[in-house]
Amino acid sequence: MNDPRSLGSLLNRLMARTGYDRQQGSDALRNAWNDVVPLSFRGGSQPGTVRRGVLEVFVSHSALVQEMGFHKRDLLKKLQARVPGEGITDIRCRLLIDSGQD
């Protein structure tokens, strides 16, 4: 058990099991998103998860969905440079619908 690969393998499995690796990735993605989005998007959008290369972004109103069309290519390029490990190839917006319950 003196093999360093065994310890590294054990740590990788532990991080995957606890979700720590995903949390670190989502924090990096959230920080990158806040750094690259235009001011008009801040506060009204938040990145979700990346599935099959597609970043799901939740927006607060439909105007942001339309505005995303103007900025999508630039945002995609900037995110790919900032968080290459996420493997982002596309961005899709989803409207964050308020449930109306208080």
C-alpha positions as CSV (number, residue, x, y, z in Angstrom):
1,M,0.0,0.0,0.0
2,N,3.0,2.3,-0.4
3,D,2.1,2.9,-4.1
4,P,1.3,6.6,-4.6
5,R,-1.1,5.8,-7.3
6,S,-3.2,3.8,-4.8
7,L,-3.5,6.8,-2.6
8,G,-4.4,9.1,-5.5
9,S,-7.0,6.7,-6.7
10,L,-8.5,6.4,-3.3
11,L,-8.7,10.2,-2.9
12,N,-10.3,10.5,-6.4
13,R,-13.0,8.0,-5.5
14,L,-13.6,9.6,-2.1
15,M,-14.0,13.0,-3.7
16,A,-16.4,11.6,-6.3
17,R,-18.5,9.8,-3.7
18,T,-18.9,12.9,-1.5
19,G,-19.7,15.2,-4.4
20,Y,-16.7,17.4,-3.4
21,D,-15.4,17.4,-7.0
22,R,-18.7,18.5,-8.4
23,Q,-19.0,21.3,-5.8
24,Q,-15.6,22.6,-6.7
25,G,-16.5,22.5,-10.4
26,S,-19.8,24.3,-9.9
27,D,-18.1,27.0,-7.8
28,A,-15.6,27.6,-10.5
29,L,-18.3,27.7,-13.1
30,R,-20.4,30.1,-11.1
31,N,-17.4,32.4,-10.6
32,A,-16.5,32.2,-14.3
33,W,-20.1,33.0,-15.2
34,N,-20.1,36.1,-13.0
35,D,-16.8,37.3,-14.5
36,V,-17.8,36.9,-18.2
37,V,-21.5,37.9,-18.4
38,P,-22.5,41.4,-19.3
39,L,-23.8,43.6,-16.5
40,S,-27.3,43.2,-17.8
41,F,-27.2,39.5,-17.0
42,R,-25.8,39.8,-13.5
43,G,-28.4,39.2,-10.9
44,G,-30.8,37.9,-13.4
45,S,-29.0,34.8,-14.5
46,Q,-27.2,31.8,-12.9
47,P,-25.5,28.9,-14.4
48,G,-26.9,25.4,-13.8
49,T,-25.3,22.2,-14.7
50,V,-23.3,21.1,-17.8
51,R,-24.8,18.0,-19.5
52,R,-23.3,16.6,-22.6
53,G,-21.4,19.8,-23.1
54,V,-24.5,22.1,-22.8
55,L,-24.5,24.6,-20.0
56,E,-28.0,25.3,-18.7
57,V,-28.5,28.9,-17.6
58,F,-31.4,30.0,-15.6
59,V,-32.7,33.5,-16.3
60,S,-35.2,35.6,-14.4
61,H,-37.2,36.9,-17.4
62,S,-37.8,36.3,-21.1
63,A,-35.9,39.4,-22.3
64,L,-32.7,37.8,-21.0
65,V,-33.4,34.7,-23.1
66,Q,-33.5,36.9,-26.2
67,E,-30.5,39.0,-25.2
68,M,-28.5,35.7,-24.7
69,G,-28.8,35.2,-28.4
70,F,-26.7,38.3,-29.0
71,H,-24.0,37.4,-26.5
72,K,-24.0,33.6,-26.7
73,R,-21.0,33.1,-29.0
74,D,-18.8,35.5,-27.0
75,L,-19.9,34.0,-23.7
76,L,-19.2,30.5,-24.9
77,K,-15.7,31.4,-26.0
78,K,-14.9,33.1,-22.7
79,L,-16.3,30.3,-20.6
80,Q,-14.4,27.7,-22.6
81,A,-11.2,29.6,-21.9
82,R,-12.0,30.1,-18.2
83,V,-13.3,26.6,-17.3
84,P,-12.0,24.3,-20.0
85,G,-12.5,21.2,-17.8
86,E,-16.3,21.7,-17.9
87,G,-16.3,20.8,-21.7
88,I,-18.9,23.5,-22.6
89,T,-19.9,23.4,-26.2
90,D,-23.2,25.2,-26.1
91,I,-25.4,27.4,-23.8
92,R,-29.2,27.0,-23.4
93,C,-31.4,29.3,-21.4
94,R,-34.3,28.3,-19.2
95,L,-36.7,30.7,-17.7
96,L,-36.7,30.5,-13.9
97,I,-40.4,30.5,-13.2
98,D,-41.4,31.9,-9.8
99,S,-43.9,29.6,-8.2
100,G,-45.8,32.5,-6.8
101,Q,-45.8,30.9,-3.3
102,D,-44.6,33.1,-0.4
